[in-house]
């Protein structure tokens, strides 16, 4: 659901970066082509070297940007998949899990919020268990009181029956 959409958006951003790099290369190539028409034949030899070196530099920078984007995407995806595993464990009522806290970003904030929610759920469950035990004890006390009251009522009834027989 939400995590899949997030990962899809990251992949779209990488694709967009790749497309932008291609546009930059095309624009740069067009600039160099127009620049080449303005220089003299004498400077043509130096121009060819500059063009070659510019393309090499542009390729290296583009490759570096692409690799950085891939590494960053994988790191974020790994952390989101960890949160998804924690979420699935919670779905199966496993409150022993904890989300890993890594980074200083929104994913870490989400992991911290999940861990806080797990602690709060554990606290609510403990309170519910305690309240259940108290209710059980109260129910037993009421049952005992009702039994004693019924016994006392039966004894009073027997005494009244005895007195009635004596006076009749």
Buried (B, 14 or more C-beta within 10 A) or exposed (E): EEEEEBBEEBEEEBEEBBEEBEEBBEEEBEEBEEEBEEEEEEEEEEBEEBBEEBBEEBEEEBEEBBEEBEEEBEEBBEBBEBBBEBBEBBEEEEEEBEBBEEEEEEBBEBBEEBBEEBEEEEEEEEEEEEEEEEEEEEEEEEEEEEEEEEEEEEEEEEEEEEEEEEEE
